[in-house]
């Protein structure tokens, strides 16, 4: 064979080998540049059905990345200005005034001003798909740099609404096209959305705040097993995975269990099913859980610690009032001695429930203590909770049928059958939706159908006071509405536990755990992305 031909073959092979080594990572997958992030963060809300439009929910629980917000919140739950330079409320919390920066441009090079802020809030209220703005009448631009929010009732929690509405350009916004080609003023700008696969963002060089270190961010829509497998294949810098993977290990990665504000609880409708429905035709009430002795027996008899050790993989935190223990209105007095089977049985007996036919399930006036407990089938931890509650309830003489479903189906029974819910936010107004009487049976609000004037007064009083002064009232809401220890209590919720969010992180990525946000319901993986840096080893910092 010709010597030049042989040398040519060898050269080609060497080039191929060297090129492959540059292209491939040690695991046999494409290498990522140091200034590029590839993340599977389904816990950030997953792939948004309506696209990257804050008017339809994008970013309503955390960092929207593409858009700016008026303010942000730190890990220690204190406000930090973003677009806002300052804000103030009037004495009765019915009017808020916000001064904004004058040096901000959208990525289409148009100037962001107060008109855009007012438009964004008014549009978000109209769609009703984003943060709850029901207490806001309207937002108006006083001048180029001043926005006034006029409310329809006192609401000291409205300051939290300044955190979660991404600002869109009023002149060019189109609700039919914006979600698939968004223009914003946030730390990243939109590049490409491959539906069902990924979204690609690039750093916004004109961003006015602290610039992220990374020039490119690719968010894959992997979840559960596929997210874990992608991390095992070294395809990701960060992977959000379900709780059941928390004790797994991956070479070259470290796991991080993020504390959260996210609580799991079960609604126990307090009204009988008399055939009534709400305006959407959804039935109201449950003839078993309407009996308070059933609700109290479950609250005292279910062992939350056991569920946290088992169903929540040993990393859940027992919860009794639906308020994460990190929050300043958490009610320490709400914790009860649970797992008291004999006490629960006595409550049932005193309430007239007895097992008359020896099948282990108590009855009253011909009605068996039996009900379905629904959970979304794609939420593994909720399934585990439902099954665990069903097993424990059987010891009390209550039959609970754990039933997997989807939200299209659960929407039809959400006010008649118990459901495993998730809640958690820095905004105490969440409790308005969980407990306020006039909210019963509307949207996803007050699924337990609570109608308690004492609870309503606590909420009204809280919203008329400053945030610091309101905490005692917010604590009392759960006391009188949840656990049932209080003489006025409804025992309308069976709160189970706080969950933690599980992440696997490449050892070359430092996500700044001291500033990583306490995760709200739904997660916020990118809340401190400004602090993320590439490192040569896990312990290196900048």
N, C-alpha and C positions, 0 to 999 in steps of 0.2 A: 504493500500500500504506500502511496506517495507520502513522503515525510511531511510535506506542507499540509496535506489533507489531514494527517493524524494530529499535527499540532493545532490545526483549526478546530478539530473536534474537541480536543482537550480544552482549548480556550473557551469554546461555547459552553462546555460543561462547567468550567470554573465560574463563568459569568452567571450561569443559571443557579449554581450553588450559592454564590455570594448574594445574588439578587434575592433568592429565596430566604436566605438568612436575614436579610434586611427587611423583607416583607413580612416574614412570619415571626411571631413571638415564640417563646420557649415552649408553649403548649401546642403549637401548630396552627395558630390563628393569626389573622392580620395584626401587625403591631400598631400601636397608637402613638402618635406624636406626644411629646411632653405637654404641649399646649392644647391638647384635645381631650375632652371628656366624653366617655360613652357610658351611659347610665340606664339601668332599668329601674325606674322608680314609679311603679304602678301605685305606690302609696301616695303619690302626689296627685292622685285623682284619676290616673289612667288616661286613656285616650279620650279627649273630650268630644262628645257626639256632635256638638255644635261648633267645634273648632276652637280657636284661641281667642274667643270673644268674651271679655269680662261681663258683657251685658247678659250673657247666657251661662254664667257660672264659672268661667275660667278664672282661676286665681282667687275664688271667693273664700278659700280656706288657708291660703298661703301665698308665697312669692309667685307673682305671675310672670316673672322673667322678662317678658316682652314689653309690658306696660309699667308705668310708674303708678304708685299709690300716694295718697297724701301723707300717710305716716306708715311706719313699721313698728314692730314690737320686738324687744330683745328677749333673750332667754329668761331674764329676771322679771319679765312682764312689765317693763316700763316702756313708755312711748319714745319713739325716735323719729324726728322729722325726715320726710323724704321730699316730696314736692312742697309740703307745707314748711313755712318759715316760723309760723306761730298759729295758735288757735285759742279761742276762748268761747265760753258759753255764758248766757245770761243767768240771772239768779234762779230762775225756775226751770232751767234746762229745756226751754222751748225754742231757743235760737242759738245757733253756733256760727261763728265767723272765723274763716280761715284765710290767712295771708299766704300766698304761694310765691315760689321763686320766679324770677323774670329772665332766667338764662337757659331755659329748657326748650329743646326742639324735638319734634317727632322725627322718625327716621326717613320721612319724605321731605325733610328740611323745612317744614312749616313750624311756626312758633306755637308752643303750648301756652295757653292763658286761661283765665278764670272761666271763659265761655266754654272751653272744653271740659273743665271740671264739672260745671253746672249741667252741661248736656249729658255727661256720662252718668251722673247720679240720677237725673230725671229719667233717662233712658232705662237705667237699671231698675228703677222703681216700676216703670211701665211694663217691662218684660216680666218682672217678678221671678226671674230665674236665678238671680244672684243673691247677694246678702239681703237679709230681711230689712227693708226700708219702709215698713208699714207705718212707722211713727213719723216719717218725713212727709210734709206736704209738698215742698218743692225746694229746689236749689236755684239761686240766682247769682249772676255775676254783678257785683257792685261796681267794680272797675276791672281793669286788666289783670290785677293781681289779688283781688279779694272776692271770696265766695261766701254767700250767706245761705245757711240751711235753716228753713223754717219748719218747725215740727207741729204736729196736731195734738200733742200731749207732752207732758214732762217726760224726758228720757235722758237720764244721766249716763246711760250706756251708749248713747249715740257716738261718743268719741271712738268707740271700737269700730263703728261703721266707716271711719276715716282710714281704716287699715286695709280694707278688702275690696275696694272697687278700683279696678284698673282704669286709667284714663285713656279715652280714645279721642281721635280728632273729630270735632263736631262738623267741620266743613266737608269732610270726605267719607264719613262713616256710612256704610250701607249694611244693614243687618243681614242681607242675603249673601254677601261676599266677604265681609270683614273676617269672619272666623277662619277662612281658608287662606287669607292673605293679609294678616294683621299688620297695622302700622302702630308703633308705640314709641315710648321714650325711656324704656327700661334698660337694664344692663346688657340685654341681648336683643338682637333683631332677628326676625323670622327669615328663614332661607327656603325651607322645603318641608312639605308634609306628605309622607308616603303613607296613605291611610292603611291602617291595620298593621303597620310595621314600625314607623319611627317618625320623629320630627327633628329637623336639624336647625340649630340656631347658631349665630355667630355673634361675637362680642360687638357691642355698639360703641364705636370709637368716640362718639359724641356724648356718651352718658356723663351726666354731671356729678354723679356720686363716685364712691370707691369702685374702681374698675376690677372686675374679676381677673384672675391670673390667666384664665383659659380663653383662647381665641375661638374655640368651636365647642359646642355642646350638642351631642346627639342623644336623644331620649328614645330608647326602645320601648315598645309596648309589651314587652315580655312580662309575665307574672307567674307566681307560684313555682311549680316545678321547672318551667322553662327558664325563668329568671335564675333559679339556683343552678341549673345546668349551664347556662351561659357564663355564670361566674366560674364554675368548675372548668370551663373551657378557656378561661382567661380572656373572655371577650368584653369584659366590663370593668369599669373603674369602681362602680358602686351598684349593688343589686339589692333591691327591697324584696324580702321573702317573707312568707307566712311564719307564724310563731312556731310551727312544728319543726322548722329547720334551725331553730335557735341554738341547739346543742351540736350541730354539725360543724365540721371543719373543712376548710379548703386551703390547699397549699398556696402560699403567696398572698393570702387574704386574712384579714382579721374581722371578727364579727363585732358588731356594735349594737347593743340593746338600748335604744333611745327611750327615755322616759316620755310619757305622754299625758295628755289631758283627756284621753279617749276612754270612755266608760261604757261597759255593756250592761244593759238592764232589760227587764221584761215588763211590758205593759200589762196591767191587769184591769180590764174595763170594770168600772164601779157601778155601771148602770145595767139594769136588766134589758134583755132583748125583747121589746114589745112589738116588733115589726116596724119600728120607725127607721128611717134612713136619713142621710144628710142630703144636701142639694144635688149631689152627684149620684144618688141612688145606692150609696154604700150603707149597709146595715149598721145599726148602732147597738152596742150592749151585748153582754154575755150572761146567761142565767146562772152560771156557776161562779165566775169570779165576781159577780155583783154582790155576793154574800161576803161581808167583811171578814168573817171567821176563816174563810178559805184563804183570803189574801194575807191575813195575819199569821195563819199557820205556816204558809210558805215562807214568809219573812223570818219567822223564828226557827222553822225546821230545817231549811236549806243551809248546808254548811258551805259557806263561800270559800273558806280557806282550802277545803278539800278540792273544790272546783278549780281554784287558782293553781293548786299543785298538780292537778291532773289535766283537766281540759285546757288550761292555759299554760301547760308545759312547765309549770314551776316558776314562771316569771310574771304571773299576774299579781295584782295587789287587790285584796278584798275591798269592796266598796259598798256602802250602805245608804248613800243618799244621792248618787248620781253626780256628785261633784268631786273631781280629782283632788287628791290631798295636797297638790301643789298650789291650788287656787286659794286666795285669801278669804273667800267666803265658804270654804270647806267647813263642815260642821262636825267637829270632833265628837260631840255628844250623840251623833246619830249612830255611831257604831254600837251594835247590840250583841249580846251573847247569842249566837245562832247555833245551828246544828242541834238544837234542843228538841229532839224527837218527841219525848213524852209531853213536854209543854205544848208542842204543836197539836198533838193528839187531843190534849185536854181542851184546847181552844176550839177544836172541831166539835168535840162532844158537847161543850157548853153552848155551842152555836146550833145544836140540834142535828149534827151530822153523825150517823152511826152506820156501821156495816151490818145490815140486817140479813144478808143472805150468805155471808161467809166467803165472799169472793175477794176480800181484802180491800175493796173500794167502798168508801162511806157514801151514804145517800141521805137525802133530806126531802121529805114530801114527794118522794118518787123520782127525784132528780139525782143522778149519780154525779159524784165529784169527778167529772171527767171533761177534759177540754184539749183542743189541739194547740200546740205551741209551734209557731212558724219561724223559720229562719231562711235567709237567702242561701241557696245551695252552693253558691260560689264563695261563701265566707266560712272557711273551715273552722275558725274559732267560735263562730256563732253556732255552728252545728254541734261542736263539742260541748258548748254550754247547754244547749237544748237537751242533748242526750243525757248529760250529767244531772240536770234538774229533773228530768223525767225519772231517772233511776232513784234519786233521793226522795222525790215526791211520793213514789210508790210506798215507801216505808211509812209515810204519814197517812196513807189511805186515800191518796189523791192520784188519779190516773191522768198523766200528761203524755200526750202523743206528739213526740218530736217529728215535725213535718217539714221537709225541705221544699222550697218553692222558688219563685222569682218575683220581682217587684211588680210585674204586670199582673200577676195573680194575687199577690198580697195586697195590692191596692184595693182589691175588692172586699177584703176582710179585715183591714187594718184597724177598724174601730169596733170589731166584734170578737176578734180572736187575739189572744196574747201573741206577741212577736218579740223576738230578740232584737233590740235596737242598739244603735251606737250613737253616743253624743259626746261632745267635748270641745270647749272653746274658751278663749280668754274673755269672751263676752257673756256676762251673766244673763243677757236678754234671751239666751237659749232657753232659760227656765220659764220665760213667759210663754214660749211655744209648748213647753212640756206640761204646764200646770194651769194656765189662766183659763177661767171658765168659758169665756166667749170664744176661745180658740178650739174648744172641744169639737172634734169631728170635721175640722177644716184643713185642707191640704194634708200635711203629715203631722199636724199639731195636736197636742193633747189626746193621744190615742187611748189613754186610760179614761177619758171622758170625765175628768175631775170637775166638780162644780162645788167649790168650797170658798165661801166668802172670806174666811180667815186668810186663806192662801192668797186670794186676789188682793186683799188689803196689804199683805206683806209686799207683794210685787208693786202695787201702786206707790206705797211708801218708799220703797227702794229706788224707784225711778225718779222720785222727786227729791232725792238727796244726792249729795256728792258721792263719787265712787267710794271713797274711804268710809263715809258715814253709812253707806247702803249695805255693807257686807252682812251686818247682823240680820237685816231683813231677808236678804237672799238666802242666808243659812236657814232661817225659819221657814222659808218656802218648802224646802225639802223635808224639814222636820215634820211639818203639818201635812205634807202631801205624800210622803214616801213611806217612811218606816212604820208609822202607825203606833209608835210608842206614846206619842202625845195623845191626850184625850181627844183632841180635835183631828187626829191624823186619819188619813184615808187608806194607808198601806196600798196605794194605787200602783206602785212600782215595786218590783223585786229586783233591786240593783245587785249586780254580781261582782264585778271587778273592773279595775283599770288594766288595760293591756299595754304592752310595750311594743315598739316597732323594731323589727329585726333587719339589720343591714349587714351585708358582706362588702368589705371595702378593700380594694387593692392596697397592699402595703406601701406602695409608692405614692399614695394619696393621703394627705392629712386634711380631714374635714373640720378641724378645729372643734373638737368635742366640747370644750368649755363654752362655746358660743352657739352650738347646734341647738336649734329651737326645741322646746318641749312640743311634741307632736300633737296637733289638734286632731279632731276626728277627720279621717281621710288622709292625714299625713301632710307634711311640708318638708320634703327632703332638701329643698333648695333655699330654705330660709336664711342660711348664712353662707351662701355660695361665694360671697365676696371674700370670705376668709379661707377658702379652700386653696391649698398649694400642693404642688408636686414635690416630693421629697425622695431622697435616696434610701432612706430607711424610716421605719415607723416612728422612731423617737425624735426624728429631726424636726425642728420647727424653724420658722422664719420670723 
